[in-house]
Amino acid sequence: MPYTRWGCLIYAVSIEVIPLGNTVINYQTILPGGGSGVNFDNPGGIGQQGMRLVPGPAQIFSFHTELDFNAAAGAGWSLALPADSSHPGGTMLLQFSKNNSSGHWDIRSNRQMVDDATASFRSIAVGTNGELFSSFTFDGANLDTNILASLMPMAGATNAQMKVTLDFRTREVTLEFPACTWTANVGRKGWDGCIYGNYPPRGSSGNRTAKLIFTLLTTVASSQIAAVNLLMSNLTTVAFDDPSITAKNYEGHAGTISLLKAYDDGTESGIEYVVFGDGGGVFMDLGHAASFQCRIASLATNAVTNPGETFRIKGWPPGTTTNRPPPPVVELRLIPNVNGTGVDCAADFSQWGVSKVTVQLWNGTALVAEAKHLTATPANPLVTLGNFPGILSCPGVSYVSLADTNPLLVMSGLPCPTTGCGGTELRILPEFSTSSTPPVAFTELGCFINAGMDNLLYHLETVPACSPVQLHAAATVEGIYLDWDGDGFHLQGAESVTGPWYDLEVDSPAALPANSTVRIFRLRCK
């Protein structure tokens, strides 16, 4: 039971769930491919039992699962919206069914997934090599009768690893497979996917995937989704691994002792997380950022006996792409002072090759107080603050900044009066040497809190670190080659200059077949 305003909840790998019927959760150990997962076991009935997934009013919700080619006859599962006044039976979004005659897994949808009888639908596929196939567009009648994709095992494959991503606003669906080759099926305006081998194991789809993207073409806005049902038929289990949610264009994922939910109270929106054991938290994807800022608020309504916050900021290391060292991490720790007054602030820049820091308190543009050559380790508090600050930022690799909507009070650690000194910003500046190796960009922010704390991350702002570079394209009899210099870019492709644009998920250089259809390409910073 979380010690928060949420009350008693059931959760599976950081997401709140509600069992439907007799379905139970079987918690897994660390998965073979890394990550965390559970099994949804023991459903009864035909397609009416399973699990309701409740990530809240997110922008995008995703999770990993697998399709078993050895599943029993009539096996299948679906994603559906819970019943409401307009749809008393619920609304099926996607249906995965085992084709008993061929051994394939077939994927279907239906026109009622959007409240627009005149809507049309588009599906498009991307190969693991970045090839963007030609899209199919069809009306609702064709959607009801056609199979969007049929997945068949090849080379001894026994299962298809799959990442499912659902846009909770537009209801666009993306399916990703790590070892899949697409063939367009013009007759049914769908896709045949050949699944090769059993790599990678569940819980990871790898960096390069073959994607199927299904988009609704309508001007009618759909209602915001906050929950979705996973319903099972003739299956004893369904894997549910490594879920993540995206809110306000940034993605968060958490571990097994953390509960994650999109938050929106009409004035603020972001990602809320509560933990059941010290050190749980959330990871935020920063893309490839030159700088970032985010706000942190405590939402707990009851006292927490041992509050504490730790922030781990992962960087993109300097060096070449092919011989790059591990990502350097800077750690910032905030815990109550042992004397019971204030909050101790410690920092660790050792992975940057830095052991000493300068700490400054600013009030607007005026320097209030400064202390130089302080030893920076997790066990050595630099200063003691009057309270937990609510704003964390890195304005480049030059320093880490703490601020708040209210004035900051530094109680000790700086040359201040006995009553402390106040300001608007605390800066922790690493003292670099010739052997220091700071990152060239920031890629991830980990926010960890102690048991019982209920925090909100919001107002995340990033500035891309990418410098404009040229995209080179060359066509030969062997193929089409695309290459570029620089880190942090996504290669995107489109069928026309007006888009829509799709991430192709390939690195430089990218090689496409010689017979590829004419496409438009561009680079976007992550």
Secondary structure, 3 states (H helix, E strand, C coil): CCCCCCCCCEEECCEEEEEECCCEEEECCCCCCCCCEEEEECCCCEEEEEEEEECCCCCEEEEEEEEECCCCCCCEEEEEECCCCCCCCCEEEEEEEECCCCCCEEEECCHHHCCCCCCEEEEEEECCCCCECCCEEEEHHHHHHCCCEEEEEECCCCEEEEEEEEECCCCCEEEEECCEEEEEECCCCEEEEEEECCCCCCCCCCCCCEEEEEEEECCCCCCCCCCEEEEEECCCEEEEEEEEEEECCEEEEECCCEEEEEEECCCCEEEEEEECCCCEEEEEEEEEEEEEEEEEEECCCCCCCCCCEEEEEEEECCCCCCCCCCCCEEEEEEEECCCCCCEEEEEECHHHCCCEEEEEEEECCEEEEEEEEEECECCECCEEECCCCCEEEECCCCCEEEEEEEEEEEEECCCCCCCCEEEEEEEEEECCCCCCCCCCEEEEEEEEECCCCEEEEEEEEEEECCCCCCCEEEECCCEEEEECCCCCEEEEEECCCCCCCEECCCCCCEEEECCCCCCEEEEEEC
